[in-house]
Amino acid sequence: MSSLLAFDEAFQRLLARAQPLQGIEVVPTMQADGRVLAEPVISMMDIPAWDTSQMDGYAVRAAELEADPDRVFPISQRIPAGHPGLALRKGTVARIFTGAALPVGADAVVMQEDAEEVPLKDGSKGVRFRLRVQPQPGELVCRKADNVQAGTEILPAGTALTPAAIGLVASVGLPELTVRRRPRVACFFTGDELLMPGQPLSPGAIYNSNRFVLAAALRRLGCEVIDLGIVPDSLEATRASLRQAALDADLIITAGGVSVGEEDHVRPAVEAEGEIDLWRIAIKPGKPLAYGRVRRTRDAGPEGYAHFIGLPGNPVSSFITFLLLVRPFILKLQGARSWEPRRIQMTADFAWPRPDKRREFLRAVLQPDGKLLKLFRNQGSAVLTSAVIGDGLIDNPPGQPIQPGDTVQYIPFAELLGLR
């Protein structure tokens, strides 16, 4: 264990190497999901821009209803959303619909369930209200600027944009956003046993799931993916792929080949083409993870390097180390304000009597009550099912047994995948 680097130390050392990339660009708001803001977003308008109705109902003067609650009020106008109404005449009400602007003079809304429309003698419609409590001014009204005030910052620089954040930007009328440029990430995968789906599965071969997992995860993070495919198990082929990747990529990621077996060529290849700085972390799954740099050219200066991260080959190890270590590294490259996931205190509904000496990240299933966690039945590092059926990870300290009822630190996959 003395040769293994503790997770927290590895995390800090790794993140210290990730300096924000230079370069910004302006993109349509519609295409900004997963990008990171290079500038704060300032609203130039109030949201809502005027007082609006929260419900389908009737726009009224609250004082008139209080003065004569049994009165039948004529309906003087009908106001759908998106259609401005006229000033409300005294002694009348306006039929109004959710999201419509209140007419001048109205100060409250009565929902339609508390009213009854009746015919008037002149053939028009009126309304009688069935109220136990008289409405107060502002009732069922979204006040102007309740959500956003003009001139305020609604999103700071460094925000990793989500669908909800993009919707907020659109709601203040901004068609474009200034964002950090996409990190260019080159990936390749080592192993003569690897095949692509659709190819016949020969004895001893496996389909390359890591290629699909990592490409999808990188695109979710807003990266430009350079997929170099499967590389043969040889030192020269691995070195050639590293040189090719370093020409265009900010970051090179590999899966497999970073251990110490005779067919594990990634580490010596990186040392030949650059340098290895971190290797072997005291976590389970995911011990054989490496960080280093690859020279862009033989005579490159200090800036002439691409970052390198080598992931384990087992699918679960590769996936979890990507989420815990590579994801924050990429977010910091993009200039994001935050990159560490929330850890939630939850209650264990299982026993884990024989913990590992390394820090463990156990795949857990959230129980229907939303309060208890069970372990997925198979915690093997090749069982990708555990990352599909599992809802998240339990971050368990080294050597820490768990008993039913114990409090554990839980990281939802939704948090790690940017879905919240």
PyMOL commands that set and color helices and strands:
alter all, ss='L'
color gray80, all
select helices_A, chain A and resi 7-17+29-31+62-67+112-114+163-171+209-220+235-248+266-273+315-333+385-389+413-416
alter helices_A, ss='H'
color red, helices_A
select strands_A, chain A and resi 24-28+41-42+52-53+57-60+72-79+93-96+108-111+115-119+125-129+141-142+153-155+176-180+184-190+194-195+206-207+224-231+251-255+274-279+283-284+290-295+305-311+344-348+359-366+372-375+392-396+407-412
alter strands_A, ss='S'
color yellow, strands_A
deselect
rebuild
show_as cartoon
